Amino acid sequence: MHLHNKCNAMKRVKITEDNFVWHVLTEAEAKRALGQVEVYALYDDDSEALVQSEQEIEAVIRRGAYVGIEVGFIDDSQN
């Protein structure tokens, strides 16, 4: 079992308390997406802020936060 690899794997999905889903991006993915879709800084308190430059992406990641794009709310009606 390769637990070490799993521990270092980047989180790819963030789900907030209100069941909103974000697709977490790498720095390179976020920079490519910028200008094509809205990219957000995603904070631990479930708040977010629209990112408008590559420098902002770098700063967010440097501070230990995630960047991502909206997926939408989880549909609980089928559960």
C-alpha positions as CSV (number, residue, x, y, z in Angstrom):
1,M,0.0,0.0,0.0
2,H,1.3,3.4,-0.9
3,L,0.0,5.6,1.9
4,H,2.8,8.1,1.4
5,N,1.5,8.9,-2.1
6,K,-2.1,9.2,-0.9
7,C,-1.1,11.7,1.8
8,N,0.7,13.9,-0.7
9,A,-2.1,13.8,-3.2
10,M,-3.7,17.1,-3.8
11,K,-7.3,17.6,-2.7
12,R,-9.4,17.9,-5.9
13,V,-12.8,18.6,-4.5
14,K,-14.0,20.9,-1.8
15,I,-17.5,20.6,-0.4
16,T,-18.8,23.4,1.8
17,E,-21.1,23.2,4.8
18,D,-24.1,24.1,2.5
19,N,-23.2,21.3,0.1
20,F,-21.7,23.5,-2.6
21,V,-19.0,21.7,-4.6
22,W,-15.8,23.2,-5.9
23,H,-13.3,21.6,-8.3
24,V,-9.9,22.4,-6.8
25,L,-7.2,23.3,-9.4
26,T,-3.5,23.2,-9.4
27,E,-1.7,26.5,-9.9
28,A,-1.0,25.6,-13.6
29,E,-4.6,24.6,-14.2
30,A,-5.9,27.8,-12.5
31,K,-3.7,30.0,-14.6
32,R,-4.9,28.2,-17.8
33,A,-8.5,28.6,-16.7
34,L,-8.2,32.3,-15.9
35,G,-10.0,34.3,-18.4
36,Q,-12.1,31.3,-19.6
37,V,-14.0,30.6,-16.4
38,E,-14.3,32.3,-13.1
39,V,-11.5,31.1,-10.7
40,Y,-11.9,31.5,-7.0
41,A,-9.7,31.5,-3.9
42,L,-11.2,29.0,-1.5
43,Y,-10.7,29.6,2.2
44,D,-11.0,27.3,5.2
45,D,-14.1,29.2,6.5
46,D,-16.0,28.2,3.3
47,S,-15.7,31.8,2.0
48,E,-14.4,32.5,-1.5
49,A,-13.1,35.4,-3.5
50,L,-12.9,35.8,-7.3
51,V,-9.3,35.7,-8.5
52,Q,-8.4,38.1,-11.3
53,S,-4.7,37.6,-12.0
54,E,-2.0,35.0,-12.1
55,Q,-0.3,36.9,-9.3
56,E,-3.4,36.5,-7.1
57,I,-3.4,32.7,-7.8
58,E,0.3,32.5,-6.7
59,A,-0.4,34.5,-3.6
60,V,-3.5,32.4,-2.6
61,I,-1.5,29.2,-3.0
62,R,1.5,30.6,-1.2
63,R,-0.8,31.3,1.8
64,G,-1.9,27.7,1.8
65,A,-5.4,28.2,0.4
66,Y,-6.9,26.5,-2.6
67,V,-8.1,27.8,-5.9
68,G,-11.0,26.3,-7.8
69,I,-14.0,26.6,-10.0
70,E,-17.6,26.2,-9.2
71,V,-19.3,22.8,-9.8
72,G,-22.6,23.5,-8.0
73,F,-24.8,22.2,-5.2
74,I,-25.1,18.5,-4.4
75,D,-28.5,17.3,-5.5
76,D,-29.9,15.5,-2.4
77,S,-33.3,14.9,-3.9
78,Q,-32.2,11.5,-5.1
79,N,-31.2,10.3,-1.6
